[in-house]
């Protein structure tokens, strides 16, 4: 470590020792100074950045950690921006939190700061799913909202997501403008707190009912649910917020045979039964899958800690339990929604779906087959919400949208991914498939015959800390300067650089503009339809590589053969790119 950096860290740590911080925090800072220089550096070498969606970081003392002081400064900055933007109005905000350690503490602190700034702060009485926070902003006519969550990150993390008055996470120009105001808060003495406690209004079960009743209106096949209401469903909330509302949503739809994974229904921010509370991972889903096998379940569902992401597993009809990836979940839900909207006579050319640029192209093929428009956007549900917002004045109807990272939104009264409603509709899709003489897995395979077999893969390369962030930057620079010329023997025909906003034809060098907001993403498209996407995560210390390959599937009985071939191709691509 350079002397300059060492001096900077020491200076910032000493300010915390001398400032108006609580005694426990000061003791922790002093201990780091005396015993753990590496952790001291990581805690103070920079300020925890308020990004375009808010904060996320490891909990602990220091300027680069999630604690009441960094949360407080972010909230005061957001409050100042709201006052500038809504001058003369009675500003209202909603505040929610997940199950993580310190989440309630942070949420109460946020509500207190908003109230002290003269706002009406609607604070949920206990943990709630993130999508309900989005719903509350819209339902209560709020100007903004905050949810304290780190989604599916490891237990050491917590986060702070800021929302705008449409119920979506903040986007341009508000995101950058909020960051400017947050950066002006340079000392905790600028934070207002301890005033106007009467401005904090508590939201309880009565508001949950409003949300569940609205979700119930999404049902498209009530007759199938009535016929197969006792289909066995196993659900795990993975110690998180879904335990509050997912069983209620399933009951509201009419399902009567839902069993919870008891050990994982205990709310606990330490997530004691899993290494990572991420329903994308089979090890995380193991307890639910084992229970599903024991109880002969037809569908096994899970939510992450803040219940915006969902995991789905099901029998394959050959004695195995298959864990769907996020692309397959998106495709099945999109197909079900499009088909049932079509069968119910609700398609008139003014409907649309949305997906992110790293999500399977199969979603767009499904939409096209029903005469439904489709849009691509950057990764993140705030961009899906932005497209919904832009289309509202045009009289366009949103049907559904999703991203490969296990998120889906099947309604427009929420503007963030919603595992509560998605799980209810996914289970309804399962009983609808039964009414058609198919299992869900049968339906998925038939879709591959109808639309082509699209197969996706993902590699996360984790690089933690300051050195890791620098390495990730170098990797993106290297790919820009020397993109691959071929992938698995197929020439790269187009390189899309979403940072420059251009797609480059590899043969001619001709450039065409990309009509999507700029972002640090690269895509390599080959002659045989393969797509490789590379992007640093905006919320975690990793760089992500997405792989999409495809082949025709002549018939369902050729599924295994083509599936194996596509898997092998993805593995070859990983080896070519030196990722395994």
Secondary structure, 3 states (H helix, E strand, C coil): CCHHHHHHHHHHHHHHHHCCCCHHHHHHHHHHHHHCHHHHHHHHCCCCCCCCCEEEEEECCCCCCECHHHHHHHHHHHHHHHHHHCCCCCCEEEEEECCCCCHHHHHHHHHHHHHHCCCEEEEECCCCCHHHHHHHHHHCCCCEEEEECCCCCCCCEEEEEEEECCCCECCCCHHHHHHHHHHCCCCHHHCCCCCCHHHEEEECHHHHHHHHHHHHCCCCCHHHHHHCCCCCEEEECCCCCHHHHHHHHHHHHCCCCEEECHHHHCCCCCCCCCCCCCCCCHHHHHHHHHHHHHCCCCEEEEECCCCCEEEEEEECCCCCEEECCHHHHHHHHHHHHHHHHHHCCCCCCCEEEEEECCCCCHHHHHHHHCCCEEEEECCCHHHHHHHHHHHHCCCCEEEEEEECCCEEECCCCCCCCCHHHHHHHHHHHHHHHHHCCCCHHHHHHHHHHHHCEEEEEEEEEECCHHHHHHHHHHHHHHHHHCCCCEECCEEEEEEEECCCCEEEECCCCCEEECCCCCCCEEEEEECCCCEEEEEECCCCCEEEEEEEEEECCCCHHHHHHHHHHHHHHHHHHHHHCCCC
